[in-house]
């Protein structure tokens, strides 16, 4: 079950020192507006501003509108984005810090219920490179990818339906050792479908819900984790048969409903980060271990789900995100660390039994990947740009 996570921000390059510099500049500006203030609203975008040359610079974005908006610093020739301030509230001032290179710049103001507004073009002289601009991804770019992922998910759910039916038959006929083996196969299949969780709606709680709110003894707790708890805590065939049957039935209901569902376009990029962030919080801590000790195997399945999303997005990311090759390298290294914890007989070492140094290495590798994956959410955020510049 995937926890809700806030969308990370792509272009925030400012460190604490840069923010402090911006604050000091604002405090020392006297009674008038500071020279680096950029005034925006629903009917103006940036006003008149100049820069003497390239280098690190902090703009103070002053939203004088009565509503919130998004302010982007763009290349006016093609709309590529250097930096952005999202959800800028009315009457607020927010710093935007970046390494400004030689070239042409303009502010783009996007306020709800108003047409996009592009401000004056400013040319920074010289031949110095600065922060790279990233071409926006449009809805038209993402729609075919979302359709491909829709088809991938449907195919995965068909496999899952067969596998959960097998688990239910194992339990019903009293073959609990086989049920444990087949439970893991089915659960790992589900865990490869990470980008679709939000579209699963209530089915995700029914199929893969945790016992956190209900408790392990609640009759309302259903799904993979409920069955795992029973199988590895010695519950009887009579107790587990309806649990396994309900799991199989819920998966079939999810499969039947799936053609009417839609993957939110924002999720295609967002989930590339959230899947492993979720794994770090719930799998690598052992939180989601209800007895089988297989949360490392679940994390390997999560890596497979992340790779699937990256393969879809790769044509869009390759020209926009230079760190992409490092992500693939990191995924391979991370998966290798995990698979080293698989015993020769096919079972997995539980997180709680890992040596401290091994657990630290695994956590560090996952944390590093989370950081490297997080910009993809904003890089792949769909934008309507046809009339913006």
C-alpha positions as CSV (number, residue, x, y, z in Angstrom):
1,X,0.0,0.0,0.0
2,X,1.5,3.3,-1.1
3,X,1.3,6.2,1.3
4,X,0.5,9.7,0.0
5,X,3.5,11.9,-0.5
6,X,3.8,15.5,-1.5
7,X,5.1,16.3,-5.0
8,X,8.8,17.3,-4.8
9,X,9.9,20.5,-6.3
10,X,12.2,20.4,-9.3
11,X,14.0,23.6,-9.7
12,X,14.7,24.6,-6.1
13,X,18.5,25.1,-6.2
14,X,18.7,27.5,-3.4
15,X,20.7,26.4,-0.3
16,X,20.2,27.8,3.1
17,X,23.1,30.3,2.5
18,X,21.4,31.7,-0.6
19,X,18.1,32.1,1.3
20,X,20.0,34.0,4.1
21,X,21.5,36.3,1.5
22,X,18.1,37.0,0.1
23,X,16.7,37.8,3.6
24,X,19.6,40.2,4.3
25,X,19.1,41.9,0.9
26,X,15.5,42.5,1.7
27,X,16.2,43.8,5.2
28,X,18.7,46.3,3.9
29,X,16.7,47.8,1.1
30,X,15.4,50.8,3.0
31,X,11.8,52.1,2.6
32,X,11.3,51.2,-1.1
33,X,11.1,47.9,-2.7
34,X,14.4,46.0,-3.0
35,X,16.1,46.2,-6.4
36,X,15.7,42.4,-6.9
37,X,12.0,42.4,-6.3
38,X,9.9,40.9,-9.1
39,X,6.3,42.0,-8.9
40,X,3.7,39.6,-10.2
41,X,-0.1,39.4,-10.4
42,X,-2.9,38.2,-12.7
43,X,-2.3,41.2,-15.0
44,X,1.5,41.8,-14.8
45,X,4.5,39.6,-14.8
46,X,7.8,40.9,-13.5
47,X,7.7,44.5,-14.5
48,X,11.0,46.0,-15.6
49,X,14.2,44.3,-14.3
50,X,17.8,44.0,-15.3
51,X,20.9,42.0,-14.3
52,X,24.4,43.4,-14.8
53,X,25.9,40.0,-15.6
54,X,25.8,36.2,-14.9
55,X,26.2,34.6,-11.6
56,X,24.2,33.5,-8.5
57,X,21.2,35.8,-8.0
58,X,18.2,35.8,-5.7
59,X,14.9,37.3,-7.0
60,X,12.2,38.3,-4.5
61,X,9.0,37.2,-6.1
62,X,6.2,39.4,-4.8
63,X,2.7,38.1,-5.5
64,X,0.4,41.2,-5.4
65,X,-2.6,39.2,-6.8
66,X,-5.6,38.2,-4.8
67,X,-5.0,34.5,-5.7
68,X,-2.2,32.0,-5.7
69,X,-0.1,31.2,-8.7
70,X,3.0,29.6,-10.2
71,X,5.9,31.8,-11.4
72,X,8.5,30.4,-13.7
73,X,11.7,31.9,-15.0
74,X,11.9,30.7,-18.6
75,X,13.8,31.0,-21.8
76,X,11.4,33.1,-23.9
77,X,12.5,31.4,-27.1
78,X,11.1,28.0,-26.3
79,X,9.5,28.1,-22.8
80,X,12.2,26.0,-21.2
81,X,12.1,26.5,-17.4
82,X,15.1,27.7,-15.4
83,X,13.4,27.8,-12.0
84,X,9.9,27.9,-10.6
85,X,7.9,28.9,-7.6
86,X,4.7,26.9,-7.2
87,X,1.7,27.6,-5.0
88,X,2.8,31.2,-4.4
89,X,0.2,32.6,-2.1
90,X,-1.4,36.0,-2.5
91,X,0.4,38.8,-0.7
92,X,3.5,36.8,-0.1
93,X,7.2,37.3,-1.1
94,X,9.3,34.3,-1.9
95,X,13.0,34.1,-2.9
96,X,14.0,32.4,-6.1
97,X,17.7,31.7,-6.2
98,X,19.7,30.3,-9.1
99,X,22.9,30.5,-11.1
100,X,22.0,32.8,-13.9
101,X,24.0,32.3,-17.1
102,X,24.4,34.5,-20.2
103,X,21.3,34.3,-22.3
104,X,17.7,35.5,-22.5
105,X,15.2,35.3,-19.6
106,X,11.6,36.2,-18.9
107,X,9.1,35.5,-16.1
108,X,6.0,33.4,-16.9
109,X,3.0,33.9,-14.6
110,X,0.3,31.3,-14.3
111,X,-2.7,32.2,-12.2
112,X,-5.9,30.2,-12.0
113,X,-8.7,31.5,-14.2
114,X,-6.3,33.8,-16.1
115,X,-4.4,33.2,-19.3
116,X,-0.6,32.6,-18.9
117,X,1.3,35.9,-19.0
118,X,4.9,36.3,-20.1
119,X,6.9,39.4,-18.9
120,X,9.6,41.4,-20.6
121,X,12.6,39.6,-22.0
122,X,15.9,40.4,-20.3
123,X,19.3,39.6,-21.9
124,X,22.2,38.7,-19.6
125,X,25.4,39.5,-21.5
126,X,28.6,37.4,-21.8
127,X,29.3,33.8,-22.6
128,X,29.0,32.2,-19.1
129,X,27.0,29.0,-18.6
130,X,24.5,28.9,-15.7
131,X,21.6,26.7,-14.6
132,X,20.2,24.7,-17.4
133,X,16.6,25.2,-18.6
134,X,14.3,22.3,-19.0
135,X,11.7,22.1,-21.7
136,X,8.3,21.5,-20.2
137,X,6.5,18.2,-20.7
138,X,3.0,18.7,-22.1
139,X,-0.2,16.7,-21.7
140,X,0.1,15.5,-25.2
141,X,3.6,14.1,-24.3
142,X,2.2,12.1,-21.4
143,X,-1.2,10.8,-22.6
144,X,0.3,8.0,-24.8
145,X,2.6,7.0,-21.9
146,X,-0.3,6.8,-19.5
147,X,-2.2,4.6,-22.0
148,X,0.8,2.3,-22.2
149,X,1.0,2.1,-18.4
150,X,-2.8,1.5,-18.3
151,X,-2.3,-1.6,-20.6
152,X,0.8,-2.7,-18.5
153,X,-1.3,-2.6,-15.4
154,X,-4.2,-4.5,-16.9
155,X,-1.9,-7.2,-18.0
156,X,-0.3,-7.3,-14.5
157,X,-3.7,-7.5,-12.9
158,X,-4.7,-10.5,-15.0
159,X,-1.5,-12.3,-13.8
160,X,-2.4,-11.3,-10.3
161,X,-5.9,-12.7,-10.5
162,X,-4.6,-16.1,-11.6
163,X,-2.0,-16.0,-8.8
164,X,-4.4,-15.1,-6.0
165,X,-6.8,-17.8,-7.2
166,X,-3.9,-20.3,-6.8
167,X,-3.3,-19.0,-3.3
168,X,-7.0,-19.4,-2.4
169,X,-7.0,-22.9,-3.7
170,X,-3.9,-23.8,-1.7
171,X,-5.5,-22.6,1.5
172,X,-8.9,-24.2,0.8
173,X,-7.3,-27.6,0.2
174,X,-5.0,-27.3,3.3
175,X,-1.7,-26.9,1.5
176,X,-0.4,-24.1,3.7
177,X,3.3,-24.5,2.8
178,X,2.4,-24.1,-0.9
179,X,0.1,-21.1,0.1
180,X,3.1,-19.4,1.7
181,X,5.2,-19.8,-1.5
182,X,2.3,-18.7,-3.8
183,X,1.4,-15.8,-1.5
184,X,4.8,-14.3,-2.0
185,X,4.7,-14.7,-5.8
186,X,1.3,-13.0,-5.9
187,X,2.2,-10.2,-3.5
188,X,5.4,-9.4,-5.4
189,X,3.4,-9.2,-8.6
190,X,1.1,-6.6,-7.0
191,X,4.1,-4.6,-5.7
192,X,5.3,-4.1,-9.3
193,X,2.2,-2.0,-10.1
194,X,3.2,1.0,-8.0
195,X,2.1,3.8,-10.3
196,X,-1.4,2.5,-10.4
197,X,-2.1,2.5,-6.7
198,X,-3.8,5.9,-6.6
199,X,-6.1,4.8,-9.4
200,X,-7.0,1.6,-7.5
201,X,-8.9,3.7,-5.0
202,X,-10.5,1.7,-2.2
203,X,-9.3,-1.6,-3.8
204,X,-5.8,-0.8,-2.6
205,X,-6.9,-0.8,1.0
206,X,-8.9,-4.1,0.5
207,X,-6.0,-5.8,-1.4
208,X,-2.9,-4.5,0.4
209,X,-4.1,-2.6,3.4
210,X,-2.1,-2.5,6.7
211,X,-3.5,-3.3,10.1
212,X,-2.4,0.1,11.5
213,X,-5.8,1.6,12.0
214,X,-7.9,-1.6,12.4
215,X,-5.6,-3.9,14.4
216,X,-4.6,-7.5,13.5
217,X,-7.7,-9.0,15.1
218,X,-10.3,-6.9,13.2
219,X,-12.6,-8.8,10.9
220,X,-12.5,-5.7,8.6
221,X,-8.8,-6.2,7.9
222,X,-8.4,-8.0,4.5
223,X,-5.9,-8.5,1.8
224,X,-2.3,-9.7,1.4
225,X,-1.0,-8.6,4.7
226,X,-4.0,-10.1,6.6
227,X,-3.3,-13.4,4.8
228,X,0.4,-13.2,5.5
229,X,-0.3,-12.6,9.2
230,X,-2.5,-15.7,9.4
231,X,-0.2,-18.0,7.4
232,X,2.9,-17.1,9.5
233,X,1.1,-17.1,12.8
234,X,-0.3,-20.6,12.6
235,X,-3.9,-19.8,11.9
236,X,-6.0,-22.8,10.7
237,X,-7.3,-23.6,7.3
238,X,-10.8,-22.8,8.5
239,X,-9.8,-19.3,9.6
240,X,-7.7,-18.6,6.5
241,X,-10.0,-20.0,3.8
242,X,-12.4,-16.9,3.8
243,X,-9.4,-14.6,4.0
244,X,-7.8,-16.0,0.9
245,X,-11.1,-16.2,-0.9
246,X,-11.8,-12.5,-0.2
247,X,-8.4,-11.5,-1.5
248,X,-9.0,-13.4,-4.7
249,X,-12.5,-11.9,-5.1
250,X,-11.2,-8.3,-4.5
251,X,-8.5,-8.7,-7.1
252,X,-11.0,-9.9,-9.6
253,X,-13.3,-7.0,-8.8
254,X,-10.3,-4.6,-9.3
255,X,-9.5,-6.2,-12.6
256,X,-13.1,-5.9,-13.7
257,X,-13.2,-2.2,-12.8
258,X,-9.8,-1.3,-14.3
259,X,-10.9,-0.5,-17.9
260,X,-13.0,2.4,-16.5
261,X,-10.1,3.8,-14.4
262,X,-7.5,6.4,-15.5
263,X,-3.9,6.9,-14.5
264,X,-3.6,10.6,-13.5
265,X,-0.9,12.1,-15.8
266,X,0.9,13.6,-12.8
267,X,1.3,10.2,-11.3
268,X,3.4,8.9,-14.2
269,X,6.3,11.0,-13.1
270,X,5.4,11.3,-9.4
271,X,5.4,7.6,-8.7
272,X,9.0,7.1,-9.9
273,X,10.0,8.8,-6.7
274,X,7.2,7.7,-4.4
275,X,7.5,4.0,-4.9
276,X,11.0,3.8,-3.4
277,X,10.2,6.5,-0.8
278,X,7.4,4.2,0.3
279,X,9.7,1.2,0.4
280,X,12.2,3.1,2.6
281,X,9.5,4.0,5.1
282,X,7.5,0.8,5.2
283,X,9.6,-2.1,3.8
284,X,13.1,-1.3,4.8
285,X,12.0,-0.5,8.4
286,X,10.2,-3.9,8.6
287,X,6.9,-2.1,9.3
288,X,5.1,-4.1,6.7
289,X,6.5,-7.5,7.8
290,X,3.5,-9.5,9.2
291,X,5.5,-12.6,9.6
292,X,7.0,-13.7,6.3
293,X,10.2,-11.7,6.6
294,X,10.0,-10.8,2.9
295,X,10.0,-7.0,2.9
296,X,13.4,-7.0,1.1
297,X,11.8,-9.1,-1.7
298,X,9.0,-6.5,-1.8
299,X,11.6,-3.8,-2.3
300,X,13.0,-5.7,-5.2
301,X,9.5,-5.8,-6.7
302,X,9.3,-2.0,-6.1
303,X,12.5,-1.5,-8.0
304,X,10.9,-3.4,-11.0
305,X,7.9,-1.1,-10.8
306,X,10.3,1.9,-10.8
307,X,12.2,0.6,-13.8
308,X,8.9,0.2,-15.7
309,X,8.0,3.8,-15.2
310,X,11.5,5.0,-16.1
311,X,11.4,3.0,-19.3
312,X,8.1,4.7,-20.3
313,X,9.5,8.2,-19.4
314,X,13.0,7.7,-20.8
315,X,12.4,9.4,-24.2
316,X,11.2,12.5,-22.2
317,X,13.8,12.3,-19.5
318,X,16.9,11.7,-21.6
319,X,17.2,15.2,-23.0
320,X,15.9,16.8,-19.8
321,X,17.6,15.1,-16.9
322,X,21.4,14.4,-17.2
323,X,21.4,12.4,-13.9
324,X,19.3,9.6,-15.5
325,X,22.2,7.2,-16.2
326,X,23.3,7.5,-12.6
327,X,19.8,6.5,-11.5
328,X,20.0,3.3,-13.5
329,X,23.4,2.5,-12.0
330,X,22.0,3.2,-8.6
331,X,19.1,0.9,-9.1
332,X,21.3,-1.9,-10.2
333,X,23.6,-1.5,-7.1
334,X,20.7,-1.2,-4.8
335,X,19.0,-4.3,-6.1
336,X,22.3,-6.2,-5.8
337,X,22.5,-5.2,-2.1
338,X,19.0,-6.5,-1.6
339,X,19.5,-9.8,-3.4
340,X,22.6,-10.6,-1.4
341,X,20.1,-11.1,1.5
342,X,18.3,-13.9,-0.2
343,X,19.3,-17.3,1.2
344,X,20.3,-20.2,-1.0
345,X,16.9,-21.9,-0.3
346,X,15.1,-18.9,-1.7
347,X,13.9,-17.4,1.6
348,X,14.9,-13.9,2.6
349,X,16.6,-12.5,5.6
350,X,14.2,-10.3,7.6
351,X,15.1,-6.6,8.0
352,X,15.2,-7.1,11.7
353,X,17.9,-9.8,11.4
354,X,20.2,-7.8,9.1
355,X,23.6,-6.7,10.5
356,X,23.7,-3.0,11.3
357,X,26.3,-2.2,8.6
358,X,24.2,-4.1,5.9
359,X,21.0,-2.3,6.9
360,X,22.8,1.0,6.9
361,X,24.2,0.4,3.4
362,X,20.7,-0.6,2.1
363,X,19.1,2.4,3.6
364,X,21.8,4.7,2.3
365,X,21.4,3.3,-1.2
366,X,17.6,3.8,-1.2
367,X,17.9,7.3,0.3
368,X,20.3,8.3,-2.4
369,X,18.0,7.0,-5.1
370,X,15.1,8.8,-3.6
371,X,17.0,12.1,-3.9
372,X,18.0,11.4,-7.5
373,X,14.5,10.3,-8.5
374,X,12.7,13.2,-6.8
375,X,13.2,15.8,-9.6
376,X,11.4,13.6,-12.1
377,X,8.0,14.5,-10.6
378,X,8.4,18.1,-11.6
379,X,10.3,17.4,-14.8
380,X,7.4,15.2,-16.0
381,X,4.6,17.4,-14.6
382,X,2.3,18.1,-17.5
383,X,2.0,21.7,-18.6
384,X,-0.1,23.4,-21.2
385,X,2.4,25.7,-22.9
386,X,1.0,26.4,-26.3
387,X,-0.1,29.9,-25.5
388,X,2.4,30.7,-22.7
389,X,5.2,32.3,-24.7
